[in-house]
């Protein structure tokens, strides 16, 4: 009896000793696993904090891969022969449906002008286009000779030759001067006189001046743009008829 009781006590003690290290090992392993996970998360957070560009790139790549699936491209249009359709340049003309002013210049002639209204200014006279009206213009008459250049080679006309502009109110914002077959500098006196009327001035040869007037008068209206032009056949001292 005593020996069997002693044997049972020994077996119980042995079982306790065996269970103790196992529980300790399991608990230690669990604690090590938890610590390792926390360290891994902490290291990942530190890497993200140290390099925010990498995190932003990853987020952008993820957003791009998600959003690209929502877009698609359509096949280009083709005609029956498999070729792209021709470009309609008429559709690109933003002024295509805008009526052309009657005072726009259709033809610049050597001795005058042909207007869109069908009116003609001939006999070597220039033309003054103001407020939708056309006037024959001879600025050289006041000098008594057919000269428009001063002693310095600058283009200059008497201030009175632009007297009609001083009678208008409101006045045009821009005056386009067509100086004949070639462009020259205008005199400071003439430029100051035009500025005193509250107008800007653009100096061109007559062909380009006519094209510029046609464009701006169509785009902005005839009340905002005026023009004064000399025929393209003008010769200093001779005039436009020789």
Rosetta constraint file for C-alpha pairs under 8 A:
AtomPair CA 1 CA 5 HARMONIC 6.12 0.50
AtomPair CA 2 CA 6 HARMONIC 6.11 0.50
AtomPair CA 3 CA 7 HARMONIC 6.07 0.50
AtomPair CA 4 CA 8 HARMONIC 6.23 0.50
AtomPair CA 5 CA 9 HARMONIC 6.32 0.50
AtomPair CA 6 CA 10 HARMONIC 6.23 0.50
AtomPair CA 7 CA 11 HARMONIC 6.28 0.50
AtomPair CA 8 CA 12 HARMONIC 6.19 0.50
AtomPair CA 9 CA 13 HARMONIC 6.21 0.50
AtomPair CA 10 CA 14 HARMONIC 6.11 0.50
AtomPair CA 11 CA 15 HARMONIC 6.17 0.50
AtomPair CA 12 CA 16 HARMONIC 6.35 0.50
AtomPair CA 13 CA 17 HARMONIC 6.30 0.50
AtomPair CA 14 CA 18 HARMONIC 6.23 0.50
AtomPair CA 15 CA 19 HARMONIC 6.20 0.50
AtomPair CA 16 CA 20 HARMONIC 6.14 0.50
AtomPair CA 17 CA 21 HARMONIC 7.07 0.50
AtomPair CA 18 CA 22 HARMONIC 6.85 0.50
AtomPair CA 19 CA 23 HARMONIC 6.27 0.50
AtomPair CA 20 CA 24 HARMONIC 6.24 0.50
AtomPair CA 21 CA 25 HARMONIC 5.91 0.50
AtomPair CA 22 CA 26 HARMONIC 6.06 0.50
AtomPair CA 23 CA 27 HARMONIC 6.02 0.50
AtomPair CA 24 CA 28 HARMONIC 5.98 0.50
AtomPair CA 25 CA 29 HARMONIC 6.02 0.50
AtomPair CA 26 CA 30 HARMONIC 6.18 0.50
AtomPair CA 27 CA 31 HARMONIC 6.17 0.50
AtomPair CA 28 CA 32 HARMONIC 6.10 0.50
AtomPair CA 29 CA 33 HARMONIC 6.11 0.50
AtomPair CA 30 CA 34 HARMONIC 6.20 0.50
AtomPair CA 31 CA 35 HARMONIC 6.13 0.50
AtomPair CA 32 CA 36 HARMONIC 6.06 0.50
AtomPair CA 33 CA 37 HARMONIC 6.24 0.50
AtomPair CA 34 CA 38 HARMONIC 6.25 0.50
AtomPair CA 35 CA 39 HARMONIC 6.11 0.50
AtomPair CA 36 CA 40 HARMONIC 6.13 0.50
AtomPair CA 37 CA 41 HARMONIC 6.23 0.50
AtomPair CA 38 CA 42 HARMONIC 6.05 0.50
AtomPair CA 39 CA 43 HARMONIC 6.03 0.50
AtomPair CA 40 CA 44 HARMONIC 6.22 0.50
AtomPair CA 41 CA 45 HARMONIC 6.16 0.50
AtomPair CA 42 CA 46 HARMONIC 6.15 0.50
AtomPair CA 43 CA 47 HARMONIC 6.20 0.50
AtomPair CA 44 CA 48 HARMONIC 6.27 0.50
AtomPair CA 45 CA 49 HARMONIC 6.12 0.50
AtomPair CA 46 CA 50 HARMONIC 6.03 0.50
AtomPair CA 47 CA 51 HARMONIC 6.09 0.50
AtomPair CA 48 CA 52 HARMONIC 5.66 0.50
AtomPair CA 48 CA 54 HARMONIC 7.28 0.50
AtomPair CA 48 CA 55 HARMONIC 6.13 0.50
AtomPair CA 51 CA 55 HARMONIC 7.02 0.50
AtomPair CA 52 CA 56 HARMONIC 6.15 0.50
AtomPair CA 53 CA 57 HARMONIC 6.01 0.50
AtomPair CA 54 CA 58 HARMONIC 6.19 0.50
AtomPair CA 55 CA 59 HARMONIC 6.21 0.50
AtomPair CA 56 CA 60 HARMONIC 6.04 0.50
AtomPair CA 57 CA 61 HARMONIC 6.02 0.50
AtomPair CA 58 CA 62 HARMONIC 6.14 0.50
AtomPair CA 59 CA 63 HARMONIC 6.14 0.50
AtomPair CA 60 CA 64 HARMONIC 5.96 0.50
AtomPair CA 61 CA 65 HARMONIC 6.05 0.50
AtomPair CA 62 CA 66 HARMONIC 6.19 0.50
AtomPair CA 63 CA 67 HARMONIC 6.03 0.50
AtomPair CA 64 CA 68 HARMONIC 5.85 0.50
AtomPair CA 65 CA 69 HARMONIC 7.21 0.50
AtomPair CA 67 CA 71 HARMONIC 7.48 0.50
AtomPair CA 76 CA 84 HARMONIC 7.66 0.50
AtomPair CA 77 CA 84 HARMONIC 6.16 0.50
AtomPair CA 77 CA 85 HARMONIC 7.23 0.50
AtomPair CA 78 CA 82 HARMONIC 5.15 0.50
AtomPair CA 78 CA 83 HARMONIC 5.20 0.50
AtomPair CA 78 CA 84 HARMONIC 4.62 0.50
AtomPair CA 78 CA 85 HARMONIC 6.19 0.50
AtomPair CA 79 CA 83 HARMONIC 5.55 0.50
AtomPair CA 79 CA 84 HARMONIC 6.14 0.50
AtomPair CA 79 CA 85 HARMONIC 6.01 0.50
AtomPair CA 88 CA 92 HARMONIC 7.28 0.50
AtomPair CA 89 CA 93 HARMONIC 6.92 0.50
AtomPair CA 90 CA 96 HARMONIC 7.38 0.50
AtomPair CA 95 CA 218 HARMONIC 7.84 0.50
AtomPair CA 95 CA 219 HARMONIC 7.32 0.50
AtomPair CA 98 CA 218 HARMONIC 7.08 0.50
AtomPair CA 99 CA 218 HARMONIC 7.20 0.50
AtomPair CA 100 CA 104 HARMONIC 6.97 0.50
AtomPair CA 100 CA 214 HARMONIC 7.93 0.50
AtomPair CA 100 CA 218 HARMONIC 5.76 0.50
AtomPair CA 101 CA 116 HARMONIC 7.42 0.50
AtomPair CA 101 CA 132 HARMONIC 7.30 0.50
AtomPair CA 101 CA 214 HARMONIC 7.82 0.50
AtomPair CA 101 CA 217 HARMONIC 6.93 0.50
AtomPair CA 101 CA 218 HARMONIC 6.28 0.50
AtomPair CA 101 CA 222 HARMONIC 7.28 0.50
AtomPair CA 102 CA 115 HARMONIC 7.03 0.50
AtomPair CA 102 CA 116 HARMONIC 5.09 0.50
AtomPair CA 102 CA 117 HARMONIC 4.69 0.50
AtomPair CA 102 CA 132 HARMONIC 7.19 0.50
AtomPair CA 103 CA 115 HARMONIC 5.74 0.50
AtomPair CA 103 CA 116 HARMONIC 5.95 0.50
AtomPair CA 103 CA 117 HARMONIC 6.44 0.50
AtomPair CA 103 CA 129 HARMONIC 6.94 0.50
AtomPair CA 103 CA 132 HARMONIC 6.00 0.50
AtomPair CA 103 CA 133 HARMONIC 6.57 0.50
AtomPair CA 103 CA 134 HARMONIC 6.45 0.50
AtomPair CA 104 CA 115 HARMONIC 5.80 0.50
AtomPair CA 104 CA 116 HARMONIC 5.49 0.50
AtomPair CA 104 CA 117 HARMONIC 7.99 0.50
AtomPair CA 104 CA 210 HARMONIC 7.80 0.50
AtomPair CA 104 CA 213 HARMONIC 7.22 0.50
AtomPair CA 104 CA 214 HARMONIC 5.15 0.50
AtomPair CA 104 CA 217 HARMONIC 7.62 0.50
AtomPair CA 105 CA 113 HARMONIC 6.94 0.50
AtomPair CA 105 CA 114 HARMONIC 6.11 0.50
AtomPair CA 105 CA 115 HARMONIC 4.50 0.50
AtomPair CA 105 CA 116 HARMONIC 5.89 0.50
AtomPair CA 105 CA 210 HARMONIC 6.15 0.50
AtomPair CA 105 CA 211 HARMONIC 7.79 0.50
AtomPair CA 105 CA 214 HARMONIC 6.69 0.50
AtomPair CA 106 CA 113 HARMONIC 7.77 0.50
AtomPair CA 106 CA 114 HARMONIC 5.68 0.50
AtomPair CA 106 CA 115 HARMONIC 5.29 0.50
AtomPair CA 106 CA 116 HARMONIC 5.56 0.50
AtomPair CA 107 CA 113 HARMONIC 5.83 0.50
AtomPair CA 107 CA 114 HARMONIC 4.97 0.50
AtomPair CA 107 CA 115 HARMONIC 6.93 0.50
AtomPair CA 108 CA 112 HARMONIC 6.54 0.50
AtomPair CA 108 CA 113 HARMONIC 4.90 0.50
AtomPair CA 108 CA 114 HARMONIC 6.58 0.50
AtomPair CA 108 CA 206 HARMONIC 7.86 0.50
AtomPair CA 108 CA 207 HARMONIC 6.76 0.50
AtomPair CA 108 CA 210 HARMONIC 7.83 0.50
AtomPair CA 108 CA 231 HARMONIC 7.09 0.50
AtomPair CA 108 CA 232 HARMONIC 6.94 0.50
AtomPair CA 109 CA 113 HARMONIC 5.46 0.50
AtomPair CA 109 CA 114 HARMONIC 7.48 0.50
AtomPair CA 109 CA 231 HARMONIC 6.66 0.50
AtomPair CA 109 CA 232 HARMONIC 6.57 0.50
AtomPair CA 109 CA 233 HARMONIC 7.42 0.50
AtomPair CA 110 CA 124 HARMONIC 7.66 0.50
AtomPair CA 110 CA 231 HARMONIC 5.65 0.50
AtomPair CA 110 CA 232 HARMONIC 4.99 0.50
AtomPair CA 110 CA 233 HARMONIC 4.01 0.50
AtomPair CA 110 CA 234 HARMONIC 7.31 0.50
AtomPair CA 110 CA 240 HARMONIC 6.58 0.50
AtomPair CA 111 CA 122 HARMONIC 5.79 0.50
AtomPair CA 111 CA 123 HARMONIC 5.91 0.50
AtomPair CA 111 CA 124 HARMONIC 4.17 0.50
AtomPair CA 111 CA 125 HARMONIC 6.87 0.50
AtomPair CA 111 CA 231 HARMONIC 5.55 0.50
AtomPair CA 111 CA 232 HARMONIC 7.18 0.50
AtomPair CA 111 CA 233 HARMONIC 5.92 0.50
AtomPair CA 111 CA 234 HARMONIC 7.66 0.50
AtomPair CA 111 CA 240 HARMONIC 5.21 0.50
AtomPair CA 111 CA 241 HARMONIC 6.26 0.50
AtomPair CA 112 CA 120 HARMONIC 7.36 0.50
AtomPair CA 112 CA 121 HARMONIC 5.15 0.50
AtomPair CA 112 CA 122 HARMONIC 4.40 0.50
AtomPair CA 112 CA 123 HARMONIC 6.66 0.50
AtomPair CA 112 CA 124 HARMONIC 5.54 0.50
AtomPair CA 112 CA 125 HARMONIC 5.98 0.50
AtomPair CA 112 CA 126 HARMONIC 6.43 0.50
AtomPair CA 112 CA 127 HARMONIC 7.90 0.50
AtomPair CA 112 CA 230 HARMONIC 7.94 0.50
AtomPair CA 112 CA 231 HARMONIC 5.26 0.50
AtomPair CA 112 CA 232 HARMONIC 7.87 0.50
AtomPair CA 113 CA 120 HARMONIC 5.73 0.50
AtomPair CA 113 CA 121 HARMONIC 5.13 0.50
AtomPair CA 113 CA 122 HARMONIC 6.59 0.50
AtomPair CA 113 CA 126 HARMONIC 7.90 0.50
AtomPair CA 113 CA 127 HARMONIC 7.57 0.50
AtomPair CA 113 CA 231 HARMONIC 7.27 0.50
AtomPair CA 114 CA 118 HARMONIC 6.73 0.50
AtomPair CA 114 CA 119 HARMONIC 6.20 0.50
AtomPair CA 114 CA 120 HARMONIC 4.61 0.50
AtomPair CA 114 CA 121 HARMONIC 6.54 0.50
AtomPair CA 115 CA 119 HARMONIC 5.42 0.50
AtomPair CA 115 CA 120 HARMONIC 6.11 0.50
AtomPair CA 121 CA 125 HARMONIC 6.62 0.50
AtomPair CA 121 CA 126 HARMONIC 7.35 0.50
AtomPair CA 121 CA 127 HARMONIC 6.94 0.50
AtomPair CA 121 CA 136 HARMONIC 6.47 0.50
AtomPair CA 123 CA 240 HARMONIC 7.91 0.50
AtomPair CA 123 CA 241 HARMONIC 7.18 0.50
AtomPair CA 124 CA 231 HARMONIC 6.66 0.50
AtomPair CA 124 CA 234 HARMONIC 7.88 0.50
AtomPair CA 124 CA 239 HARMONIC 6.91 0.50
AtomPair CA 124 CA 240 HARMONIC 4.68 0.50
AtomPair CA 124 CA 241 HARMONIC 5.68 0.50
AtomPair CA 125 CA 136 HARMONIC 6.17 0.50
AtomPair CA 125 CA 137 HARMONIC 5.88 0.50
AtomPair CA 125 CA 138 HARMONIC 5.75 0.50
AtomPair CA 125 CA 230 HARMONIC 7.13 0.50
AtomPair CA 125 CA 231 HARMONIC 6.97 0.50
AtomPair CA 125 CA 240 HARMONIC 7.60 0.50
AtomPair CA 126 CA 136 HARMONIC 5.93 0.50
AtomPair CA 126 CA 137 HARMONIC 4.66 0.50
AtomPair CA 126 CA 138 HARMONIC 5.94 0.50
AtomPair CA 126 CA 228 HARMONIC 7.39 0.50
AtomPair CA 126 CA 229 HARMONIC 5.46 0.50
AtomPair CA 126 CA 230 HARMONIC 4.42 0.50
AtomPair CA 126 CA 231 HARMONIC 5.74 0.50
AtomPair CA 127 CA 134 HARMONIC 6.67 0.50
AtomPair CA 127 CA 135 HARMONIC 5.66 0.50
AtomPair CA 127 CA 136 HARMONIC 4.82 0.50
AtomPair CA 127 CA 137 HARMONIC 4.88 0.50
AtomPair CA 127 CA 227 HARMONIC 7.94 0.50
AtomPair CA 127 CA 228 HARMONIC 5.83 0.50
AtomPair CA 127 CA 229 HARMONIC 5.44 0.50
AtomPair CA 127 CA 230 HARMONIC 6.82 0.50
AtomPair CA 128 CA 134 HARMONIC 5.75 0.50
AtomPair CA 128 CA 135 HARMONIC 5.03 0.50
AtomPair CA 128 CA 136 HARMONIC 6.31 0.50
AtomPair CA 128 CA 137 HARMONIC 5.80 0.50
AtomPair CA 128 CA 226 HARMONIC 7.67 0.50
AtomPair CA 128 CA 227 HARMONIC 5.81 0.50
AtomPair CA 128 CA 228 HARMONIC 4.48 0.50
AtomPair CA 128 CA 229 HARMONIC 6.61 0.50
AtomPair CA 129 CA 133 HARMONIC 5.79 0.50
AtomPair CA 129 CA 134 HARMONIC 4.67 0.50
AtomPair CA 129 CA 135 HARMONIC 6.46 0.50
AtomPair CA 129 CA 226 HARMONIC 5.54 0.50
AtomPair CA 129 CA 227 HARMONIC 5.07 0.50
AtomPair CA 129 CA 228 HARMONIC 6.36 0.50
AtomPair CA 130 CA 134 HARMONIC 6.56 0.50
AtomPair CA 130 CA 165 HARMONIC 7.86 0.50
AtomPair CA 130 CA 222 HARMONIC 7.09 0.50
AtomPair CA 130 CA 223 HARMONIC 7.22 0.50
AtomPair CA 130 CA 225 HARMONIC 7.45 0.50
AtomPair CA 130 CA 226 HARMONIC 4.94 0.50
AtomPair CA 130 CA 227 HARMONIC 6.82 0.50
AtomPair CA 131 CA 172 HARMONIC 7.98 0.50
AtomPair CA 131 CA 222 HARMONIC 5.32 0.50
AtomPair CA 131 CA 223 HARMONIC 4.78 0.50
AtomPair CA 131 CA 224 HARMONIC 7.91 0.50
AtomPair CA 131 CA 225 HARMONIC 7.90 0.50
AtomPair CA 131 CA 226 HARMONIC 7.18 0.50
AtomPair CA 132 CA 222 HARMONIC 5.41 0.50
AtomPair CA 132 CA 223 HARMONIC 7.06 0.50
AtomPair CA 137 CA 228 HARMONIC 7.80 0.50
AtomPair CA 138 CA 161 HARMONIC 7.83 0.50
AtomPair CA 139 CA 157 HARMONIC 6.09 0.50
AtomPair CA 139 CA 158 HARMONIC 6.97 0.50
AtomPair CA 139 CA 161 HARMONIC 5.33 0.50
AtomPair CA 140 CA 144 HARMONIC 6.79 0.50
AtomPair CA 140 CA 145 HARMONIC 6.31 0.50
AtomPair CA 140 CA 146 HARMONIC 5.46 0.50
AtomPair CA 140 CA 147 HARMONIC 6.15 0.50
AtomPair CA 140 CA 148 HARMONIC 6.44 0.50
AtomPair CA 140 CA 157 HARMONIC 7.04 0.50
AtomPair CA 141 CA 145 HARMONIC 6.58 0.50
AtomPair CA 141 CA 146 HARMONIC 7.26 0.50
AtomPair CA 142 CA 158 HARMONIC 7.37 0.50
AtomPair CA 143 CA 147 HARMONIC 7.74 0.50
AtomPair CA 145 CA 237 HARMONIC 6.94 0.50
AtomPair CA 146 CA 236 HARMONIC 6.57 0.50
AtomPair CA 146 CA 237 HARMONIC 4.89 0.50
AtomPair CA 146 CA 238 HARMONIC 6.07 0.50
AtomPair CA 146 CA 239 HARMONIC 5.62 0.50
AtomPair CA 147 CA 236 HARMONIC 5.39 0.50
AtomPair CA 147 CA 237 HARMONIC 5.17 0.50
AtomPair CA 147 CA 238 HARMONIC 7.93 0.50
AtomPair CA 147 CA 239 HARMONIC 7.76 0.50
AtomPair CA 148 CA 155 HARMONIC 5.72 0.50
AtomPair CA 148 CA 156 HARMONIC 5.67 0.50
AtomPair CA 148 CA 157 HARMONIC 6.18 0.50
AtomPair CA 148 CA 236 HARMONIC 6.97 0.50
AtomPair CA 149 CA 153 HARMONIC 5.35 0.50
AtomPair CA 149 CA 154 HARMONIC 5.28 0.50
AtomPair CA 149 CA 155 HARMONIC 4.58 0.50
AtomPair CA 149 CA 156 HARMONIC 5.70 0.50
AtomPair CA 149 CA 236 HARMONIC 7.77 0.50
AtomPair CA 150 CA 154 HARMONIC 5.53 0.50
AtomPair CA 150 CA 155 HARMONIC 6.52 0.50
AtomPair CA 150 CA 156 HARMONIC 6.28 0.50
AtomPair CA 154 CA 184 HARMONIC 6.55 0.50
AtomPair CA 154 CA 185 HARMONIC 5.39 0.50
AtomPair CA 154 CA 186 HARMONIC 5.12 0.50
AtomPair CA 154 CA 187 HARMONIC 5.28 0.50
AtomPair CA 155 CA 179 HARMONIC 7.74 0.50
AtomPair CA 155 CA 184 HARMONIC 6.30 0.50
AtomPair CA 155 CA 185 HARMONIC 6.08 0.50
AtomPair CA 155 CA 186 HARMONIC 4.46 0.50
AtomPair CA 155 CA 187 HARMONIC 5.96 0.50
AtomPair CA 156 CA 186 HARMONIC 5.93 0.50
AtomPair CA 156 CA 187 HARMONIC 5.62 0.50
AtomPair CA 156 CA 190 HARMONIC 6.29 0.50
AtomPair CA 157 CA 161 HARMONIC 6.85 0.50
AtomPair CA 157 CA 190 HARMONIC 7.15 0.50
AtomPair CA 158 CA 162 HARMONIC 7.68 0.50
AtomPair CA 158 CA 190 HARMONIC 7.88 0.50
AtomPair CA 159 CA 163 HARMONIC 6.81 0.50
AtomPair CA 159 CA 190 HARMONIC 7.02 0.50
AtomPair CA 159 CA 193 HARMONIC 6.92 0.50
AtomPair CA 162 CA 166 HARMONIC 7.35 0.50
AtomPair CA 163 CA 167 HARMONIC 6.97 0.50
AtomPair CA 164 CA 168 HARMONIC 7.01 0.50
AtomPair CA 165 CA 171 HARMONIC 6.97 0.50
AtomPair CA 165 CA 197 HARMONIC 7.77 0.50
AtomPair CA 166 CA 171 HARMONIC 7.83 0.50
AtomPair CA 166 CA 197 HARMONIC 6.62 0.50
AtomPair CA 171 CA 197 HARMONIC 7.93 0.50
AtomPair CA 171 CA 198 HARMONIC 7.66 0.50
AtomPair CA 171 CA 199 HARMONIC 7.57 0.50
AtomPair CA 171 CA 223 HARMONIC 7.61 0.50
AtomPair CA 171 CA 224 HARMONIC 7.42 0.50
AtomPair CA 172 CA 199 HARMONIC 6.71 0.50
AtomPair CA 172 CA 223 HARMONIC 5.73 0.50
AtomPair CA 172 CA 224 HARMONIC 4.26 0.50
AtomPair CA 172 CA 225 HARMONIC 5.25 0.50
AtomPair CA 172 CA 226 HARMONIC 6.17 0.50
AtomPair CA 173 CA 198 HARMONIC 7.33 0.50
AtomPair CA 173 CA 199 HARMONIC 5.10 0.50
AtomPair CA 173 CA 200 HARMONIC 6.28 0.50
AtomPair CA 173 CA 224 HARMONIC 5.20 0.50
AtomPair CA 173 CA 225 HARMONIC 6.12 0.50
AtomPair CA 174 CA 199 HARMONIC 5.42 0.50
AtomPair CA 174 CA 200 HARMONIC 4.77 0.50
AtomPair CA 174 CA 201 HARMONIC 5.76 0.50
AtomPair CA 174 CA 202 HARMONIC 7.44 0.50
AtomPair CA 174 CA 224 HARMONIC 6.59 0.50
AtomPair CA 174 CA 225 HARMONIC 5.04 0.50
AtomPair CA 174 CA 226 HARMONIC 6.20 0.50
AtomPair CA 175 CA 199 HARMONIC 6.60 0.50
AtomPair CA 175 CA 200 HARMONIC 6.09 0.50
AtomPair CA 175 CA 201 HARMONIC 4.82 0.50
AtomPair CA 175 CA 202 HARMONIC 6.35 0.50
AtomPair CA 175 CA 225 HARMONIC 6.15 0.50
AtomPair CA 175 CA 226 HARMONIC 4.82 0.50
AtomPair CA 175 CA 227 HARMONIC 5.35 0.50
AtomPair CA 175 CA 228 HARMONIC 7.42 0.50
AtomPair CA 176 CA 201 HARMONIC 5.85 0.50
AtomPair CA 176 CA 202 HARMONIC 4.87 0.50
AtomPair CA 176 CA 203 HARMONIC 6.16 0.50
AtomPair CA 176 CA 204 HARMONIC 7.52 0.50
AtomPair CA 176 CA 209 HARMONIC 6.41 0.50
AtomPair CA 176 CA 213 HARMONIC 7.00 0.50
AtomPair CA 176 CA 225 HARMONIC 7.62 0.50
AtomPair CA 176 CA 226 HARMONIC 6.23 0.50
AtomPair CA 176 CA 227 HARMONIC 4.52 0.50
AtomPair CA 176 CA 228 HARMONIC 6.32 0.50
AtomPair CA 177 CA 201 HARMONIC 7.21 0.50
AtomPair CA 177 CA 202 HARMONIC 6.14 0.50
AtomPair CA 177 CA 203 HARMONIC 4.99 0.50
AtomPair CA 177 CA 204 HARMONIC 6.18 0.50
AtomPair CA 177 CA 205 HARMONIC 7.82 0.50
AtomPair CA 177 CA 206 HARMONIC 7.63 0.50
AtomPair CA 177 CA 209 HARMONIC 6.64 0.50
AtomPair CA 177 CA 227 HARMONIC 5.87 0.50
AtomPair CA 177 CA 228 HARMONIC 5.09 0.50
AtomPair CA 177 CA 229 HARMONIC 5.73 0.50
AtomPair CA 178 CA 183 HARMONIC 7.91 0.50
AtomPair CA 178 CA 203 HARMONIC 6.48 0.50
AtomPair CA 178 CA 204 HARMONIC 5.26 0.50
AtomPair CA 178 CA 205 HARMONIC 4.93 0.50
AtomPair CA 178 CA 206 HARMONIC 3.98 0.50
AtomPair CA 178 CA 207 HARMONIC 7.49 0.50
AtomPair CA 178 CA 208 HARMONIC 7.71 0.50
AtomPair CA 178 CA 209 HARMONIC 5.17 0.50
AtomPair CA 178 CA 210 HARMONIC 7.41 0.50
AtomPair CA 178 CA 227 HARMONIC 7.61 0.50
AtomPair CA 178 CA 228 HARMONIC 6.23 0.50
AtomPair CA 178 CA 229 HARMONIC 4.21 0.50
AtomPair CA 178 CA 230 HARMONIC 5.95 0.50
AtomPair CA 179 CA 183 HARMONIC 5.98 0.50
AtomPair CA 179 CA 184 HARMONIC 7.26 0.50
AtomPair CA 179 CA 203 HARMONIC 7.45 0.50
AtomPair CA 179 CA 204 HARMONIC 6.47 0.50
AtomPair CA 179 CA 205 HARMONIC 5.14 0.50
AtomPair CA 179 CA 206 HARMONIC 5.68 0.50
AtomPair CA 179 CA 229 HARMONIC 6.16 0.50
AtomPair CA 179 CA 230 HARMONIC 5.58 0.50
AtomPair CA 180 CA 205 HARMONIC 5.47 0.50
AtomPair CA 180 CA 206 HARMONIC 4.88 0.50
AtomPair CA 180 CA 207 HARMONIC 7.93 0.50
AtomPair CA 180 CA 229 HARMONIC 7.03 0.50
AtomPair CA 180 CA 230 HARMONIC 4.93 0.50
AtomPair CA 180 CA 231 HARMONIC 5.40 0.50
AtomPair CA 180 CA 232 HARMONIC 4.50 0.50
AtomPair CA 180 CA 233 HARMONIC 6.95 0.50
AtomPair CA 180 CA 234 HARMONIC 5.91 0.50
AtomPair CA 181 CA 205 HARMONIC 5.76 0.50
AtomPair CA 181 CA 206 HARMONIC 6.24 0.50
AtomPair CA 181 CA 207 HARMONIC 7.63 0.50
AtomPair CA 181 CA 231 HARMONIC 7.58 0.50
AtomPair CA 181 CA 232 HARMONIC 4.55 0.50
AtomPair CA 181 CA 233 HARMONIC 6.56 0.50
AtomPair CA 181 CA 234 HARMONIC 6.85 0.50
AtomPair CA 182 CA 204 HARMONIC 7.72 0.50
AtomPair CA 182 CA 205 HARMONIC 4.89 0.50
AtomPair CA 182 CA 206 HARMONIC 7.50 0.50
AtomPair CA 183 CA 203 HARMONIC 7.24 0.50
AtomPair CA 183 CA 204 HARMONIC 5.50 0.50
AtomPair CA 183 CA 205 HARMONIC 4.73 0.50
AtomPair CA 184 CA 203 HARMONIC 8.00 0.50
AtomPair CA 185 CA 203 HARMONIC 7.83 0.50
AtomPair CA 186 CA 190 HARMONIC 6.76 0.50
AtomPair CA 186 CA 191 HARMONIC 6.92 0.50
AtomPair CA 186 CA 203 HARMONIC 7.89 0.50
AtomPair CA 187 CA 191 HARMONIC 6.42 0.50
AtomPair CA 188 CA 192 HARMONIC 6.07 0.50
AtomPair CA 189 CA 193 HARMONIC 6.25 0.50
AtomPair CA 190 CA 194 HARMONIC 6.31 0.50
AtomPair CA 191 CA 195 HARMONIC 6.20 0.50
AtomPair CA 191 CA 201 HARMONIC 7.60 0.50
AtomPair CA 192 CA 196 HARMONIC 6.11 0.50
AtomPair CA 193 CA 197 HARMONIC 6.68 0.50
AtomPair CA 194 CA 198 HARMONIC 6.95 0.50
AtomPair CA 194 CA 199 HARMONIC 5.91 0.50
AtomPair CA 194 CA 200 HARMONIC 7.11 0.50
AtomPair CA 194 CA 201 HARMONIC 7.19 0.50
AtomPair CA 195 CA 199 HARMONIC 5.32 0.50
AtomPair CA 195 CA 200 HARMONIC 6.33 0.50
AtomPair CA 195 CA 201 HARMONIC 7.95 0.50
AtomPair CA 203 CA 209 HARMONIC 7.61 0.50
AtomPair CA 204 CA 208 HARMONIC 6.14 0.50
AtomPair CA 204 CA 209 HARMONIC 5.33 0.50
AtomPair CA 205 CA 209 HARMONIC 5.93 0.50
AtomPair CA 206 CA 210 HARMONIC 6.02 0.50
AtomPair CA 206 CA 229 HARMONIC 6.14 0.50
AtomPair CA 206 CA 230 HARMONIC 6.65 0.50
AtomPair CA 206 CA 231 HARMONIC 6.97 0.50
AtomPair CA 206 CA 232 HARMONIC 6.16 0.50
AtomPair CA 207 CA 211 HARMONIC 6.51 0.50
AtomPair CA 207 CA 232 HARMONIC 7.39 0.50
AtomPair CA 208 CA 212 HARMONIC 6.06 0.50
AtomPair CA 209 CA 213 HARMONIC 6.06 0.50
AtomPair CA 209 CA 229 HARMONIC 7.72 0.50
AtomPair CA 210 CA 214 HARMONIC 6.16 0.50
AtomPair CA 211 CA 215 HARMONIC 6.30 0.50
AtomPair CA 212 CA 216 HARMONIC 6.15 0.50
AtomPair CA 213 CA 217 HARMONIC 5.70 0.50
AtomPair CA 213 CA 225 HARMONIC 7.27 0.50
AtomPair CA 213 CA 226 HARMONIC 7.64 0.50
AtomPair CA 213 CA 227 HARMONIC 6.84 0.50
AtomPair CA 214 CA 218 HARMONIC 6.11 0.50
AtomPair CA 215 CA 219 HARMONIC 6.11 0.50
AtomPair CA 216 CA 220 HARMONIC 5.56 0.50
AtomPair CA 216 CA 221 HARMONIC 7.11 0.50
AtomPair CA 216 CA 225 HARMONIC 6.92 0.50
AtomPair CA 217 CA 221 HARMONIC 4.58 0.50
AtomPair CA 217 CA 222 HARMONIC 4.86 0.50
AtomPair CA 217 CA 224 HARMONIC 7.47 0.50
AtomPair CA 217 CA 225 HARMONIC 6.01 0.50
AtomPair CA 218 CA 222 HARMONIC 7.39 0.50
AtomPair CA 220 CA 224 HARMONIC 6.47 0.50
AtomPair CA 220 CA 225 HARMONIC 7.57 0.50
AtomPair CA 221 CA 225 HARMONIC 6.95 0.50
AtomPair CA 222 CA 226 HARMONIC 7.04 0.50
AtomPair CA 230 CA 234 HARMONIC 7.01 0.50
AtomPair CA 231 CA 240 HARMONIC 6.43 0.50
AtomPair CA 232 CA 240 HARMONIC 7.58 0.50
AtomPair CA 233 CA 239 HARMONIC 7.68 0.50
AtomPair CA 233 CA 240 HARMONIC 4.88 0.50
AtomPair CA 233 CA 241 HARMONIC 7.50 0.50
AtomPair CA 234 CA 238 HARMONIC 7.48 0.50
AtomPair CA 234 CA 239 HARMONIC 5.00 0.50
AtomPair CA 234 CA 240 HARMONIC 4.09 0.50
AtomPair CA 234 CA 241 HARMONIC 7.62 0.50
AtomPair CA 235 CA 239 HARMONIC 5.06 0.50
AtomPair CA 235 CA 240 HARMONIC 6.20 0.50
AtomPair CA 238 CA 242 HARMONIC 6.59 0.50
